[in-house]
Amino acid sequence: MSALRHDEPFDADATAREVKQSLVRLAAEQSDYADRVTDVLRERAARARGSVRHEHDYHPEDLGSLDLRHAVYSRVAARLRVLADKADYVAEIVETARQAAWGDLGGAVEMRLDTLPTSPVKDADYTRNRARRIRTLIDVDFAALKKQMDDI
């Protein structure tokens, strides 16, 4: 949307940097989850007594599950870090996102064209007003599509 609105070409390198940063952030989140399981939940579970009050009320019998959860979070974090450094994996995400964006734009254009009451008529004004119609498509229709996508 931004590339169309500002008449800029798609920048695969900038998008790849964003993808890599997102993977690194996700890895950090998973590491944080693993640390929380180890530092907080496992300690709390080891000291807990009495009956369980809710699904997050861990007790000594949950220590094995918490150890497994720690291992899973740690492995997911490690894998995300590896993937963030794999240029071909990042490039595949970028290309998939680019194709999905084109699909979204094409669908919006098709939907808009499907709602036209009649086929456009070519007359003397048609060619002269083409630039204005395209600008309206970008500024109005694509902006509305972007707002819909942002709301999802």
C-alpha positions in Angstrom: 0.0 0.0 0.0 2.7 2.4 0.9 4.6 1.7 -2.3 1.6 2.4 -4.4 0.5 5.5 -2.4 4.0 7.1 -2.5 5.0 5.7 -5.9 7.9 3.8 -4.5 9.1 0.4 -5.6 8.8 -2.6 -3.4 12.0 -2.9 -1.3 12.8 -6.6 -0.7 15.9 -5.8 1.4 14.0 -3.5 3.8 11.2 -6.1 4.1 13.8 -8.8 4.7 15.3 -6.7 7.5 11.9 -6.3 9.1 11.3 -10.1 8.8 14.6 -10.8 10.4 13.9 -8.4 13.2 10.5 -10.0 13.8 12.1 -13.4 14.0 14.7 -12.2 16.5 11.9 -10.5 18.6 9.9 -13.8 18.6 13.0 -15.7 19.7 13.5 -13.2 22.5 9.8 -13.7 23.6 10.3 -17.5 23.6 13.4 -17.1 25.7 11.6 -14.9 28.1 8.8 -17.5 28.4 11.4 -20.2 29.1 13.1 -18.0 31.8 9.7 -17.3 33.4 8.9 -21.0 33.5 12.2 -21.7 35.2 12.5 -18.6 37.4 8.9 -18.1 38.5 6.5 -20.9 37.8 8.8 -23.8 38.7 9.8 -22.1 42.0 6.1 -21.4 42.8 5.1 -24.9 41.9 7.7 -26.5 44.1 6.4 -24.6 47.1 2.7 -24.9 46.4 0.5 -26.9 48.8 -3.2 -27.7 48.9 -5.7 -28.2 46.0 -5.4 -26.6 42.6 -7.5 -23.5 42.3 -7.2 -22.8 38.5 -5.3 -24.1 35.4 -2.3 -21.8 36.2 -2.0 -22.9 39.8 1.1 -25.3 39.5 2.0 -27.8 42.1 5.0 -30.2 42.6 3.3 -32.8 40.4 3.5 -30.2 37.5 7.3 -29.8 37.7 7.8 -32.3 34.8 5.4 -30.5 32.6 7.0 -27.1 33.4 10.5 -28.6 32.6 9.1 -29.8 29.3 7.6 -26.4 28.6 10.9 -24.7 29.4 12.7 -27.1 26.9 10.1 -26.4 24.2 10.3 -22.6 24.6 14.1 -22.8 24.6 14.2 -24.9 21.4 11.7 -22.7 19.7 13.8 -19.6 20.5 16.9 -21.3 19.3 15.2 -22.4 16.0 13.8 -18.8 15.4 17.4 -17.4 15.9 18.7 -19.9 13.3 15.9 -19.1 10.9 16.5 -15.3 11.3 20.1 -15.9 10.0 19.0 -18.0 7.0 18.8 -15.6 4.1 16.8 -18.1 1.9 14.2 -18.6 4.6 13.8 -14.8 5.1 13.6 -14.3 1.4 10.9 -17.0 1.1 8.8 -15.1 3.8 9.3 -11.8 1.9 8.2 -13.3 -1.4 5.2 -15.0 0.2 4.2 -11.7 1.7 4.7 -9.8 -1.5 2.5 -12.4 -3.4 -0.2 -12.2 -0.7 -0.2 -8.4 -0.9 -0.6 -8.5 -4.7 -3.5 -11.0 -4.1 -5.1 -8.7 -1.7 -4.8 -5.7 -4.0 -6.0 -7.7 -7.0 -9.0 -8.9 -5.0 -9.9 -5.4 -4.0 -9.7 -4.2 -7.6 -11.8 -7.1 -8.8 -14.4 -6.5 -6.0 -14.5 -2.8 -7.0 -14.9 -3.7 -10.7 -17.6 -6.2 -9.9 -19.7 -3.6 -8.2 -19.7 -1.2 -11.2 -23.3 -0.9 -12.5 -22.2 -1.1 -16.1 -19.0 -1.5 -18.1 -17.0 1.7 -18.4 -17.6 3.6 -21.6 -14.6 4.9 -23.5 -15.2 8.4 -24.8 -13.1 11.5 -25.3 -12.8 12.1 -21.5 -11.8 8.5 -20.7 -8.1 8.9 -21.6 -7.9 12.4 -20.4 -9.2 11.5 -16.9 -7.4 8.2 -16.5 -4.7 9.6 -14.2 -7.4 11.1 -11.9 -9.2 7.8 -11.8 -6.1 5.9 -10.9 -5.2 8.4 -8.2 -8.7 8.0 -6.8 -8.3 4.2 -6.8 -5.0 4.5 -4.9 -6.0 7.2 -2.5 -9.6 6.1 -1.8 -10.1 2.5 -2.6 -6.7 1.2 -1.5 -6.8 3.4 1.6 -10.1 1.8 2.5 -8.6 -1.7 1.9 -5.6 -0.8 4.1 -7.9 0.3 6.9 -9.8 -3.0 6.6 -6.6 -4.9 6.8 -5.4 -2.9 9.7 -8.6 -3.6 11.6 -8.2 -7.4 11.2 
